[in-house]
Amino acid sequence: MAIWQDFKDKLGLGEKPALFLRPLKERDLQHVLRIEREMYDYPWSEDIFRDCLRVAYSNWALIKDEQFIGYAILSIAVGEAHILNICLDKQYTGQGLGRHFLAELLDMAKGKEAARIFLEVRQSNTVAINLYQTMGFKKIGQRKKYYQAADGREDAMVLSLEIADAER
Ligand SMILES: CC(C)(COP(=O)(O)OP(=O)(O)OC[C@H]1O[C@@H](n2cnc3c(N)ncnc32)[C@H](O)[C@@H]1OP(=O)(O)O)[C@@H](O)C(=O)NCCC(=O)NCCS
């Protein structure tokens, strides 16, 4: 059984749609920008999010008890998926919801015939790295000075996960 399926089962999610993903819409941008600016030192601009919606990336909202609590942006093409952004509202972090969100995204990417999923993460982002590694992601590279940082530039770790053979 896939690692992420284990975590979904442990969370006991399933029957009620109190927590679900739906496609991200332009009308969500106010929530996206508020969360993005709170959670990142170097947030994406509104124009970047508008471009993501325009080019029809795989854009998702996470809804809990009818509240918008997070979003994710993926590109999926020719059997590969790339997580470009995944972010939760601060007040909902640390409760297993990021793990659930990621698990759903992996299922969705697999459903769209992605065999492998990639992402970049700041090497100082311990929370995200812990999450990815415990979901089975492996480090496959390092991009030098990839991100802006207060004291110059910061490296990105490139992680990937094979999803083709995992059960959904
Ligand atoms: C990264 C993020 C999506 C994780 O979501 P989350 O809901 O906070 O994470 P979860 O509660 O599901 O925890 C998942 C795992 O992350 C790690 N983690 C969570 N909080 C942590 C903390 N304070 N310190 C260290 N590791 C932590 C743990 O490995 C945890 O698993 P465990 O609870 O089984 O130990 C969320 O924190 C976030 O939106 N951060 C800001 C945006 C960001 O950095 N996105 C990633 C860009 S690559």
The ligand as an SDF file (V2000), in Angstrom:
LIG
                    3D

 48 50  0  0  0  0  0  0  0  0999 V2000
    4.6770   22.6290    4.4620 C   0  0  0  0  0  0  0  0  0  0  0  0
    3.1960   22.5560    4.8790 C   0  0  0  0  0  0  0  0  0  0  0  0
    2.3200   22.4120    3.6340 C   0  0  0  0  0  0  0  0  0  0  0  0
    3.0170   21.3250    5.7720 C   0  0  0  0  0  0  0  0  0  0  0  0
    1.6840   21.2550    6.2000 O   0  0  0  0  0  0  0  0  0  0  0  0
    1.3020   20.9900    7.7250 P   0  0  0  0  0  0  0  0  0  0  0  0
   -0.1600   20.8190    7.7730 O   0  0  0  0  0  0  0  0  0  0  0  0
    1.9170   22.0410    8.5620 O   0  0  0  0  0  0  0  0  0  0  0  0
    2.0240   19.6220    8.0030 O   0  0  0  0  0  0  0  0  0  0  0  0
    1.4140   18.3620    8.7930 P   0  0  0  0  0  0  0  0  0  0  0  0
    0.7810   18.8160   10.0570 O   0  0  0  0  0  0  0  0  0  0  0  0
    0.5990   17.5770    7.8450 O   0  0  0  0  0  0  0  0  0  0  0  0
    2.7410   17.5970    9.1790 O   0  0  0  0  0  0  0  0  0  0  0  0
    3.3820   16.8090    8.2170 C   0  0  0  0  0  0  0  0  0  0  0  0
    4.8040   16.5740    8.6480 C   0  0  0  0  0  0  0  0  0  0  0  0
    5.5410   17.7770    8.5240 O   0  0  0  0  0  0  0  0  0  0  0  0
    6.5340   17.7980    9.5470 C   0  0  0  0  0  0  0  0  0  0  0  0
    6.2520   18.8970   10.4560 N   0  0  0  0  0  0  0  0  0  0  0  0
    5.0680   19.5160   10.6960 C   0  0  0  0  0  0  0  0  0  0  0  0
    5.2470   20.5260   11.5700 N   0  0  0  0  0  0  0  0  0  0  0  0
    6.5490   20.5220   11.8930 C   0  0  0  0  0  0  0  0  0  0  0  0
    7.3640   21.3250   12.7370 C   0  0  0  0  0  0  0  0  0  0  0  0
    6.8510   22.3550   13.4280 N   0  0  0  0  0  0  0  0  0  0  0  0
    8.6900   21.0610   12.8090 N   0  0  0  0  0  0  0  0  0  0  0  0
    9.2380   20.0550   12.1010 C   0  0  0  0  0  0  0  0  0  0  0  0
    8.5240   19.2370   11.2650 N   0  0  0  0  0  0  0  0  0  0  0  0
    7.1950   19.4750   11.1730 C   0  0  0  0  0  0  0  0  0  0  0  0
    6.4360   16.4850   10.2710 C   0  0  0  0  0  0  0  0  0  0  0  0
    7.2440   15.5250    9.5990 O   0  0  0  0  0  0  0  0  0  0  0  0
    4.9860   16.1620   10.0860 C   0  0  0  0  0  0  0  0  0  0  0  0
    4.7160   14.8100   10.2350 O   0  0  0  0  0  0  0  0  0  0  0  0
    4.3650   14.1900   11.6910 P   0  0  0  0  0  0  0  0  0  0  0  0
    3.2820   15.0450   12.2440 O   0  0  0  0  0  0  0  0  0  0  0  0
    3.9240   12.8050   11.3510 O   0  0  0  0  0  0  0  0  0  0  0  0
    5.6270   14.2750   12.4680 O   0  0  0  0  0  0  0  0  0  0  0  0
    2.7610   23.8150    5.6730 C   0  0  0  0  0  0  0  0  0  0  0  0
    3.4960   23.8860    6.8650 O   0  0  0  0  0  0  0  0  0  0  0  0
    2.9130   25.0980    4.9040 C   0  0  0  0  0  0  0  0  0  0  0  0
    1.9990   25.5100    4.2200 O   0  0  0  0  0  0  0  0  0  0  0  0
    4.0790   25.7600    5.0330 N   0  0  0  0  0  0  0  0  0  0  0  0
    4.3360   27.0400    4.3500 C   0  0  0  0  0  0  0  0  0  0  0  0
    4.4690   26.8690    2.8510 C   0  0  0  0  0  0  0  0  0  0  0  0
    5.5850   25.9230    2.4860 C   0  0  0  0  0  0  0  0  0  0  0  0
    6.6780   25.9730    3.0270 O   0  0  0  0  0  0  0  0  0  0  0  0
    5.2790   25.0600    1.4940 N   0  0  0  0  0  0  0  0  0  0  0  0
    6.2390   24.1040    0.9670 C   0  0  0  0  0  0  0  0  0  0  0  0
    7.0040   24.7260   -0.1320 C   0  0  0  0  0  0  0  0  0  0  0  0
    8.1220   23.5510   -0.8810 S   0  0  0  0  0  0  0  0  0  0  0  0
  1  2  1  0
  2  3  1  0
  2  4  1  0
  2 36  1  0
  4  5  1  0
  5  6  1  0
  6  7  2  0
  6  8  1  0
  6  9  1  0
  9 10  1  0
 10 11  2  0
 10 12  1  0
 10 13  1  0
 13 14  1  0
 14 15  1  0
 15 16  1  0
 15 30  1  0
 16 17  1  0
 17 18  1  0
 17 28  1  0
 18 19  1  0
 18 27  1  0
 19 20  2  0
 20 21  1  0
 21 22  1  0
 21 27  2  0
 22 23  1  0
 22 24  2  0
 24 25  1  0
 25 26  2  0
 26 27  1  0
 28 29  1  0
 28 30  1  0
 30 31  1  0
 31 32  1  0
 32 33  2  0
 32 34  1  0
 32 35  1  0
 36 37  1  0
 36 38  1  0
 38 39  2  0
 38 40  1  0
 40 41  1  0
 41 42  1  0
 42 43  1  0
 43 44  2  0
 43 45  1  0
 45 46  1  0
 46 47  1  0
 47 48  1  0
M  END
$$$$
